[in-house]
Amino acid sequence: MKITRYPPTKNKSLRAWSAADEYILKVLSRMEISGKNIVICNDRFGYLATHLHQHGPYSVIAYKSQKTSLLMNLQNNGIQPDHEKLLNPLEPVPVAIDVGLMIVPKSLELFRFYLQYLHRFLKEGGTVVCGFMTRHFTTQILSLAGACFEEVDQSLAWKKSRVLILKGKKPDPGYELTETIPYIFSDGIWQDIIQYSGVFSSGNIDYATQFLLDHLFLQQDENIILDLGCGNGVIARAIQLKKPNAELHLLDDFFLAIESSRQNLQPENVHFHWSDSVDDIGNVRFDLAVSNPPFHFEHEVNTEVSINLFREVAGKLKPGGRFLCVANKHLGYQSSLKKFFTTCNVLAESNKYIIYECIKGVFTS
Ligand SMILES: C[S@@+](CC[C@H](N)C(=O)[O-])C[C@H]1O[C@@H](n2cnc3c(N)ncnc32)[C@H](O)[C@@H]1O
């Protein structure tokens, strides 16, 4: 099998799978899985689903980029995808699961979410196998698994990875799928921000986001606005409170982020895009785009995704349109931004964060 990454990366040390994926396949080779119902979670590039295709597994697809990657890898290996076997994380599994598989995500909230998901649809005698790299181990992985299952067997390390084999369903732990973050917007309006487990910045509004919100002043002629990498939609909601008639577009790669945003905004004149590319939005041209862009891909620090989004957003602004971007200072985005925008200045900075104001096209002040 040839498995590649989507989005592609220039970093040749990054692969589309880890030893944890291989370890899961090794464990499965010792189990009788033919004719069994298999469900896979957090298979970011489709390595497991492609290797197990002859068993017709279900894949839980949480990211649009994950879907693209899986379909690409199936196709590159001459395998016809079965779209009915692709589930979103809020969709029930239509069969009782014999074997659940998961690469443990970086977010422990998302791990808990997937554990509960697999647990809910697992047959009484079913098994869940979770793989992770040993360096990512925390004891919380064991305690969360132990809350759902009687037996939590941790394997020996192999190629610096481990697997957990979980058996014996305990009663449903009944975790809430969403959390509530009380927040006071700058206008003094208080709102409970709702987000699904695993959506960015559990427990509080992120400090960088807060810094951006503190410096977010909208111009009178800015009426078509994009929140890029919207997460729970808090930035778009702040804009909606300031400009209730603006046309807002929210875009995020993560399905649960988009579903969270839907709960936090008034729906009128708002468009939600589950996508990893601004180019998917169509013919809209924006007066303003705002972002606290991603710089992690699971455990990897990765700015390639953001830099690609900067290039895309520049192509979607009207002449004179603005892009406001907050980031950790050490990421040094200004040189990349200057490649795509006519001007890129610092709007505000603290000792940790910086807000860039980028303008597209001819601009007269
Ligand atoms: C730093 S978080 C910011 C979230 C939210 N705007 C906030 O301030 O709380 C970055 C967001 O970008 C999303 N993301 C990552 N890669 C993306 C991509 N290629 N396209 C769109 N969104 C992406 C992540 O899912 C995450 O929600």
The ligand as an SDF file (V2000), in Angstrom:
LIG
                    3D

 27 29  0  0  0  0  0  0  0  0999 V2000
   -6.1270   28.2820   16.9710 C   0  0  0  0  0  0  0  0  0  0  0  0
   -7.6720   27.5600   16.6110 S   0  0  0  0  0  0  0  0  0  0  0  0
   -8.7340   28.9800   16.6580 C   0  0  0  0  0  0  0  0  0  0  0  0
  -10.1800   28.6490   16.8870 C   0  0  0  0  0  0  0  0  0  0  0  0
  -11.1090   29.8560   17.1270 C   0  0  0  0  0  0  0  0  0  0  0  0
  -11.0510   30.7920   16.0410 N   0  0  0  0  0  0  0  0  0  0  0  0
  -10.7520   30.5510   18.4180 C   0  0  0  0  0  0  0  0  0  0  0  0
  -10.1830   31.6090   18.3350 O   0  0  0  0  0  0  0  0  0  0  0  0
  -11.0400   29.9800   19.4760 O   0  0  0  0  0  0  0  0  0  0  0  0
   -7.5120   27.1660   14.9080 C   0  0  0  0  0  0  0  0  0  0  0  0
   -8.7000   26.5020   14.2530 C   0  0  0  0  0  0  0  0  0  0  0  0
   -8.3320   26.2270   12.8920 O   0  0  0  0  0  0  0  0  0  0  0  0
   -8.9140   24.9990   12.5220 C   0  0  0  0  0  0  0  0  0  0  0  0
   -8.1720   24.4810   11.3450 N   0  0  0  0  0  0  0  0  0  0  0  0
   -7.0530   23.7320   11.3000 C   0  0  0  0  0  0  0  0  0  0  0  0
   -6.6850   23.5160   10.0250 N   0  0  0  0  0  0  0  0  0  0  0  0
   -7.5790   24.1500    9.2460 C   0  0  0  0  0  0  0  0  0  0  0  0
   -7.7570   24.3020    7.8420 C   0  0  0  0  0  0  0  0  0  0  0  0
   -6.9090   23.7830    6.9630 N   0  0  0  0  0  0  0  0  0  0  0  0
   -8.8090   25.0090    7.3910 N   0  0  0  0  0  0  0  0  0  0  0  0
   -9.6780   25.5510    8.2570 C   0  0  0  0  0  0  0  0  0  0  0  0
   -9.5810   25.4390    9.5900 N   0  0  0  0  0  0  0  0  0  0  0  0
   -8.5390   24.7600   10.0860 C   0  0  0  0  0  0  0  0  0  0  0  0
   -8.8340   24.1380   13.7570 C   0  0  0  0  0  0  0  0  0  0  0  0
   -9.7900   23.0920   13.6980 O   0  0  0  0  0  0  0  0  0  0  0  0
   -9.1300   25.1760   14.8510 C   0  0  0  0  0  0  0  0  0  0  0  0
  -10.5130   25.2390   15.1210 O   0  0  0  0  0  0  0  0  0  0  0  0
  1  2  1  0
  2  3  1  0
  2 10  1  0
  3  4  1  0
  4  5  1  0
  5  6  1  0
  5  7  1  0
  7  8  2  0
  7  9  1  0
 10 11  1  0
 11 12  1  0
 11 26  1  0
 12 13  1  0
 13 14  1  0
 13 24  1  0
 14 15  1  0
 14 23  1  0
 15 16  2  0
 16 17  1  0
 17 18  1  0
 17 23  2  0
 18 19  1  0
 18 20  2  0
 20 21  1  0
 21 22  2  0
 22 23  1  0
 24 25  1  0
 24 26  1  0
 26 27  1  0
M  CHG  2   2   1   9  -1
M  END
$$$$
